[in-house]
């Protein structure tokens, strides 16, 4: 029951984020959405991820987003609804996609198939110790490989951010 | 120690990339040529060690990564594609005074990502590889920083991020269904697995530009700088297909019958859409983008066969990828050869009368287009023949008929530039650029390769069939 409440909250705040015309209001709704996600993670016993979500996304990254909005000086007027080419096509394919995924999911729930595999380790799987141990033993290789991805992202960010 | 040697072909690429980045930052006056030579030397080394590894055989890293023959062949193919993409961009970057170190480093990192996509046996490694190559591709799409290039970059980034999210969603469901991220994990919950696989295939279909997810391709390919488009059409596409191959072949118990008909539908829809949309394009770059969608449709046939005979499908797919890389790199190379210092000349009138102005260039362009259309005796013909034959052998007659009809349609638009080159009139007086040796070298290499693959495919096929 709690899950459905939180999930409803996430969906509503996400819709409000993209529906709002004022970009600052949008950003605030995004904070609410991220917080709701963090609560969901807590109920799933992923405490570390929940803390990261609040600290990094709702904290640091949101500050950056607000900075960008202020620097660009976006007023609500400039963000008018614009019609893009082939909009109906895009909307249509989006609806079909959503319907497909939801249909499949509901069909599976209907067939009573949605019994997930229980998390290993009971209630301690999401603690800092458990996640840290996993990262440095079982998933040590992907953990190291991510560094290359981050390096590429840094190079890309510098390249796109640099003036001509 | 042994593991280190086995993984050398994979590790060389990021090592050289980091070295080039460092040396480019510290020694600012180093010329583009020397960096280019370094990068190509690194790729040649990767190719060499890849071949050594191929001869030595399979080695597996603890759980997450496997270095088998497919991995080594992929590294070899990707190294060839990247080296060609680098050489072909020499004049393009030099004339526009674009920075070299980042360009080469991003291409090399993309090669590393492609290697991971071929080596991963669990979804985390596959996804990291995919993101590495994707991020590099987003940045490269916007490399010239003019309007269309930026637009291509943003479009690619947004669409790509969306596709990655879909893929991740699928991976999350996979974890829910099996309790593991290993590809070979047996599903505890069969129904959830269906949902997981549907989402994963959707995400991967975006990356290979299969039918309902192909809308980004023409815009991105047209807007990106020409050499980068050549890189997208060859290395990125090859890597995405290898990843899909890994996933489909690695899933325990295969995909099952339901997904077979889904793949058939995807394949036919993709090739039909690509060919029909390409028919009336005036821009050759955009036409080649649609043609790449059509070729993705042909390549999906291999995945239909995969459920019946993995070895046959793997060999047919790798051969097709190799053939597609050389012929499409060649076709883009001709356009790069024609493009001026400021502007790209990719419209049909721009190649009109090329047959008289520059017979050799027109001849190789004609060769590549014939090969893309699948005329014998070129690589494109043998690749298609082999693929269709493998589908025939397992009784997919209707699928093969659809593919053959599609090939016939494609002849029309591949012949349009040829007709323009030999029978068209000059539209405007434009002197041809002076000889561009690096591009010319790539064109010669690709042309020879296309003919060798067309005339004597047996050796390559024997290697790929392992």
Interface residues (C-beta under 8 A of the other chain):
Chain A: X93 X97 X100 X101 X104 X105 X108 X111 X113 X114 X115 X116 X117 X120 X138 X139 X141 X142 X145 X146 X148 X149 X151 X152 X153 X155 X156 X158 X159 X160 X164
Chain B: X14 X18 X21 X61 X62 X63 X64 X65 X99 X102 X105 X106 X109 X112 X113 X116 X122 X124 X125 X128 X129 X131 X132 X135 X136 X138 X139 X142 X143 X145 X153 X176 X177 X178 X179 X188 X189 X190 X191 X192 X194 X195 X198 X199 X202 X212
